[in-house]
Amino acid sequence: MWSPLENAANAFLAFALLTLGAQVAYPALKNFTFIFYLSVLGRLVFSPILALSILLILGMDGTIAQALFIASSFPMSRNSALFALIYDNYPDYAGQGVLVSTLFSSITVTIVVYLAEVIF
């Protein structure tokens, strides 16, 4: 029973990446609003700051704190774009958000990984 479930899970990942790739294949990177910039900035900058604050308040330390801090800096999920596409709720906007946050995450995740080593 476990083997078919693993195959279904692996197929979902491939299907999700395929649909996201089709969605952002020809992105019309235009019509960025203040809310768009705020959402990308919130995901890549404010989320790690909030996570760091919570980790310091809780007094967490070590590898677990590093992993949680680093995980908070990842870009927007492809699932958000997939759900937007399925439910026809601004799929272009969601695809652009995933694309732009993924591009800028190469910078922010690098900084957060360095800070995780220094702080924890």
GROMACS elastic network, one bead per residue, 0.5 to 0.9 nm:
[ bonds ]
;  ai    aj funct       b0    kb
    1     4     6  0.58965   500
    1     5     6  0.67572   500
    2     5     6  0.52408   500
    2     6     6  0.62878   500
    2     7     6  0.87857   500
    3     6     6  0.51471   500
    3     7     6  0.62845   500
    3     8     6  0.86945   500
    4     7     6  0.50088   500
    4     8     6  0.61289   500
    4     9     6  0.85720   500
    5     8     6  0.50747   500
    5     9     6  0.61470   500
    5    10     6  0.85909   500
    6     9     6  0.50539   500
    6    10     6  0.61277   500
    6    11     6  0.85369   500
    7    10     6  0.50857   500
    7    11     6  0.60707   500
    7    12     6  0.85828   500
    8    11     6  0.50329   500
    8    12     6  0.61576   500
    8    13     6  0.87730   500
    9    12     6  0.51236   500
    9    13     6  0.64784   500
    9    14     6  0.88953   500
   10    13     6  0.52776   500
   10    14     6  0.64911   500
   10    15     6  0.87011   500
   11    14     6  0.51578   500
   11    15     6  0.60418   500
   11    16     6  0.84955   500
   12    16     6  0.59279   500
   12    17     6  0.84749   500
   13    16     6  0.51281   500
   13    17     6  0.61696   500
   13    18     6  0.85015   500
   14    17     6  0.51986   500
   14    18     6  0.60343   500
   14    19     6  0.86414   500
   15    18     6  0.50061   500
   15    19     6  0.61508   500
   15    20     6  0.85044   500
   16    19     6  0.52892   500
   16    20     6  0.61136   500
   16    21     6  0.84662   500
   16    78     6  0.74354   500
   16    79     6  0.73734   500
   16    82     6  0.66960   500
   17    20     6  0.50818   500
   17    21     6  0.59244   500
   17    22     6  0.85034   500
   17    78     6  0.74803   500
   17    82     6  0.88439   500
   18    21     6  0.50467   500
   18    22     6  0.61642   500
   18    23     6  0.85351   500
   19    22     6  0.50440   500
   19    23     6  0.60687   500
   19    24     6  0.87255   500
   19    82     6  0.70872   500
   19    85     6  0.86174   500
   20    24     6  0.62154   500
   20    25     6  0.82626   500
   20    78     6  0.67060   500
   20    79     6  0.86209   500
   20    81     6  0.68492   500
   20    82     6  0.64335   500
   20    85     6  0.87319   500
   20    95     6  0.72115   500
   21    24     6  0.53396   500
   21    25     6  0.56285   500
   22    25     6  0.51416   500
   22    26     6  0.79637   500
   23    26     6  0.73388   500
   23    27     6  0.74961   500
   23    81     6  0.84310   500
   23    82     6  0.88063   500
   23    85     6  0.81793   500
   23    91     6  0.78635   500
   23    92     6  0.73415   500
   23    95     6  0.64776   500
   24    28     6  0.84522   500
   24    92     6  0.78365   500
   24    95     6  0.58567   500
   24    96     6  0.70677   500
   24    98     6  0.88555   500
   24    99     6  0.72651   500
   26    29     6  0.89486   500
   27    30     6  0.86404   500
   27    92     6  0.75772   500
   27    95     6  0.78111   500
   27    96     6  0.67740   500
   27    99     6  0.86506   500
   28    31     6  0.85744   500
   28    92     6  0.79588   500
   28    96     6  0.78964   500
   29    32     6  0.75923   500
   29    96     6  0.66808   500
   29   100     6  0.89034   500
   30    96     6  0.89240   500
   32    35     6  0.80667   500
   32    36     6  0.59244   500
   32    37     6  0.71549   500
   32    93     6  0.86771   500
   33    36     6  0.51249   500
   33    37     6  0.65356   500
   33    38     6  0.86005   500
   34    37     6  0.52232   500
   34    38     6  0.60497   500
   34    39     6  0.85869   500
   35    39     6  0.60118   500
   35    40     6  0.86311   500
   36    39     6  0.51765   500
   36    40     6  0.63538   500
   36    41     6  0.85258   500
   36    93     6  0.82288   500
   36    97     6  0.72459   500
   37    40     6  0.52650   500
   37    41     6  0.59571   500
   37    42     6  0.82869   500
   37    97     6  0.88579   500
   38    41     6  0.50414   500
   38    42     6  0.57519   500
   38    43     6  0.84480   500
   39    43     6  0.61235   500
   39    44     6  0.86201   500
   39    97     6  0.80311   500
   40    43     6  0.51854   500
   40    44     6  0.61564   500
   40    45     6  0.82402   500
   40    75     6  0.81815   500
   40    76     6  0.78612   500
   40    97     6  0.66963   500
   40    98     6  0.86079   500
   40   100     6  0.75805   500
   40   101     6  0.57600   500
   40   104     6  0.89177   500
   41    44     6  0.52657   500
   41    45     6  0.54577   500
   41    46     6  0.67100   500
   41    47     6  0.86825   500
   41   101     6  0.83043   500
   42    45     6  0.55038   500
   42    47     6  0.59391   500
   42    48     6  0.88766   500
   43    46     6  0.62377   500
   43    47     6  0.53654   500
   43    48     6  0.79593   500
   43    72     6  0.81788   500
   43    73     6  0.70276   500
   43    74     6  0.77091   500
   43    75     6  0.65876   500
   43    76     6  0.68084   500
   43   101     6  0.78396   500
   44    47     6  0.62774   500
   44    48     6  0.69878   500
   44    72     6  0.81485   500
   44    73     6  0.54476   500
   44    74     6  0.68667   500
   44    75     6  0.63627   500
   44    76     6  0.84111   500
   44   101     6  0.71428   500
   44   104     6  0.79882   500
   44   105     6  0.66673   500
   44   108     6  0.64731   500
   44   109     6  0.80399   500
   45    48     6  0.57355   500
   45    49     6  0.64859   500
   45    50     6  0.88571   500
   45    73     6  0.72177   500
   45   108     6  0.73924   500
   46    49     6  0.50540   500
   46    50     6  0.60801   500
   46    51     6  0.85101   500
   46    73     6  0.88650   500
   47    50     6  0.51301   500
   47    51     6  0.60733   500
   47    52     6  0.85408   500
   47    72     6  0.59792   500
   47    73     6  0.65750   500
   48    52     6  0.59580   500
   48    53     6  0.84647   500
   48    69     6  0.63367   500
   48    70     6  0.76224   500
   48    71     6  0.84058   500
   48    72     6  0.52032   500
   48    73     6  0.53465   500
   48    74     6  0.89698   500
   48   112     6  0.75979   500
   49    52     6  0.51284   500
   49    53     6  0.61901   500
   49    54     6  0.87029   500
   49    69     6  0.88386   500
   49    72     6  0.88121   500
   50    53     6  0.50781   500
   50    54     6  0.62486   500
   50    55     6  0.86164   500
   50    72     6  0.87353   500
   51    54     6  0.51295   500
   51    55     6  0.60872   500
   51    56     6  0.85653   500
   51    68     6  0.76477   500
   51    69     6  0.60255   500
   51    72     6  0.64695   500
   51    73     6  0.89485   500
   52    55     6  0.50674   500
   52    56     6  0.60904   500
   52    57     6  0.85065   500
   52    65     6  0.87303   500
   52    68     6  0.88346   500
   52    69     6  0.62433   500
   52    72     6  0.88799   500
   53    56     6  0.52265   500
   53    57     6  0.61103   500
   53    58     6  0.85852   500
   54    57     6  0.50700   500
   54    58     6  0.60832   500
   54    59     6  0.84380   500
   54    60     6  0.88426   500
   55    58     6  0.51584   500
   55    59     6  0.60208   500
   55    60     6  0.54128   500
   55    61     6  0.78913   500
   55    65     6  0.66951   500
   55    68     6  0.83972   500
   55    69     6  0.78586   500
   56    60     6  0.63217   500
   56    61     6  0.82947   500
   57    60     6  0.79256   500
   60    64     6  0.77729   500
   60    65     6  0.57220   500
   60   120     6  0.86464   500
   61    64     6  0.69156   500
   61    65     6  0.51727   500
   61    66     6  0.75397   500
   61   119     6  0.87818   500
   61   120     6  0.56932   500
   62    65     6  0.55242   500
   62    66     6  0.63642   500
   62    67     6  0.88159   500
   62   120     6  0.56245   500
   63    67     6  0.61005   500
   63    68     6  0.86009   500
   63   120     6  0.76498   500
   64    67     6  0.51038   500
   64    68     6  0.61639   500
   64    69     6  0.84958   500
   65    68     6  0.51868   500
   65    69     6  0.60146   500
   65    70     6  0.85069   500
   65   116     6  0.80683   500
   65   120     6  0.69643   500
   66    69     6  0.51414   500
   66    70     6  0.60568   500
   66    71     6  0.84652   500
   66   113     6  0.79576   500
   66   115     6  0.89581   500
   66   116     6  0.52246   500
   66   117     6  0.71742   500
   66   119     6  0.85157   500
   66   120     6  0.62971   500
   67    70     6  0.51898   500
   67    71     6  0.59772   500
   67    72     6  0.85944   500
   67   116     6  0.82510   500
   68    71     6  0.50888   500
   68    72     6  0.62697   500
   69    72     6  0.52961   500
   69    73     6  0.70685   500
   69   112     6  0.74855   500
   69   113     6  0.82578   500
   69   116     6  0.67581   500
   70    73     6  0.54942   500
   70    74     6  0.72558   500
   70   109     6  0.70315   500
   70   112     6  0.60484   500
   70   113     6  0.59577   500
   70   116     6  0.69793   500
   71    74     6  0.56867   500
   71   109     6  0.88545   500
   72    75     6  0.87139   500
   73   105     6  0.76024   500
   73   108     6  0.70255   500
   73   109     6  0.57513   500
   73   112     6  0.68982   500
   73   113     6  0.89794   500
   74    77     6  0.82431   500
   74   101     6  0.85888   500
   74   102     6  0.80833   500
   74   105     6  0.66767   500
   74   108     6  0.84590   500
   74   109     6  0.66082   500
   75    78     6  0.89764   500
   75    97     6  0.89994   500
   75    98     6  0.69606   500
   75    99     6  0.88516   500
   75   100     6  0.87336   500
   75   101     6  0.51603   500
   75   102     6  0.52459   500
   75   103     6  0.85560   500
   75   104     6  0.81906   500
   75   105     6  0.58539   500
   75   109     6  0.86235   500
   76    79     6  0.84488   500
   76    80     6  0.74027   500
   76    81     6  0.87474   500
   76    97     6  0.70366   500
   76    98     6  0.51992   500
   76    99     6  0.84531   500
   76   101     6  0.61746   500
   76   102     6  0.71268   500
   77    80     6  0.56249   500
   77    81     6  0.73248   500
   77    82     6  0.89978   500
   77    98     6  0.65668   500
   78    81     6  0.52753   500
   78    82     6  0.62108   500
   78    83     6  0.87088   500
   78    94     6  0.88236   500
   78    95     6  0.80095   500
   78    98     6  0.64110   500
   79    83     6  0.60039   500
   79    84     6  0.83757   500
   80    83     6  0.52347   500
   80    84     6  0.61209   500
   80    85     6  0.85912   500
   80    94     6  0.67508   500
   80    95     6  0.83507   500
   80    98     6  0.81299   500
   81    85     6  0.61227   500
   81    86     6  0.86282   500
   81    90     6  0.88650   500
   81    91     6  0.61795   500
   81    92     6  0.82026   500
   81    93     6  0.83374   500
   81    95     6  0.52381   500
   81    96     6  0.86455   500
   81    97     6  0.81872   500
   81    98     6  0.69861   500
   82    85     6  0.50425   500
   82    86     6  0.61517   500
   82    87     6  0.86075   500
   82    91     6  0.78124   500
   82    94     6  0.84134   500
   82    95     6  0.83077   500
   83    86     6  0.50049   500
   83    87     6  0.59971   500
   83    88     6  0.80340   500
   83    89     6  0.80555   500
   83    91     6  0.81816   500
   84    87     6  0.53577   500
   84    88     6  0.55395   500
   84    90     6  0.61036   500
   84    92     6  0.84240   500
   84    93     6  0.87126   500
   84    94     6  0.65218   500
   84    95     6  0.84271   500
   85    89     6  0.66296   500
   85    90     6  0.74392   500
   85    92     6  0.81381   500
   85    94     6  0.83260   500
   85    95     6  0.86573   500
   86    89     6  0.79393   500
   86    91     6  0.82990   500
   87    90     6  0.87583   500
   87    91     6  0.84486   500
   88    91     6  0.61409   500
   89    92     6  0.88069   500
   89    93     6  0.87817   500
   89    94     6  0.85202   500
   90    93     6  0.53387   500
   90    94     6  0.63867   500
   90    95     6  0.87063   500
   91    94     6  0.50934   500
   91    95     6  0.59901   500
   91    96     6  0.84901   500
   92    95     6  0.50525   500
   92    96     6  0.60599   500
   92    97     6  0.85081   500
   93    96     6  0.51887   500
   93    97     6  0.62118   500
   93    98     6  0.87958   500
   94    98     6  0.62951   500
   94    99     6  0.86263   500
   95    98     6  0.51754   500
   95    99     6  0.61496   500
   95   100     6  0.85839   500
   96    99     6  0.50137   500
   96   100     6  0.59386   500
   96   101     6  0.83009   500
   97   100     6  0.53186   500
   97   101     6  0.58916   500
   97   102     6  0.82664   500
   98   101     6  0.53203   500
   98   102     6  0.59301   500
   98   103     6  0.85823   500
   99   102     6  0.52081   500
   99   103     6  0.62747   500
   99   104     6  0.88204   500
  100   103     6  0.51502   500
  100   104     6  0.63044   500
  100   105     6  0.84458   500
  101   104     6  0.52215   500
  101   105     6  0.57923   500
  101   106     6  0.89307   500
  102   105     6  0.50381   500
  102   106     6  0.70255   500
  103   106     6  0.60894   500
  103   107     6  0.81850   500
  104   107     6  0.56726   500
  104   108     6  0.66210   500
  104   109     6  0.86610   500
  105   109     6  0.54097   500
  105   110     6  0.78749   500
  106   109     6  0.57303   500
  106   110     6  0.62890   500
  106   111     6  0.88792   500
  107   110     6  0.53709   500
  107   111     6  0.64514   500
  107   112     6  0.88561   500
  108   111     6  0.51170   500
  108   112     6  0.61737   500
  108   113     6  0.86163   500
  109   113     6  0.60226   500
  109   114     6  0.85523   500
  110   113     6  0.52131   500
  110   114     6  0.63309   500
  110   115     6  0.86694   500
  111   114     6  0.52056   500
  111   115     6  0.61745   500
  111   116     6  0.85759   500
  112   116     6  0.59362   500
  112   117     6  0.86359   500
  113   116     6  0.50401   500
  113   117     6  0.64641   500
  113   118     6  0.88045   500
  114   117     6  0.53128   500
  114   118     6  0.63888   500
  114   119     6  0.87028   500
  115   119     6  0.58336   500
  115   120     6  0.80914   500
  116   119     6  0.53141   500
  116   120     6  0.56080   500
  117   120     6  0.55845   500
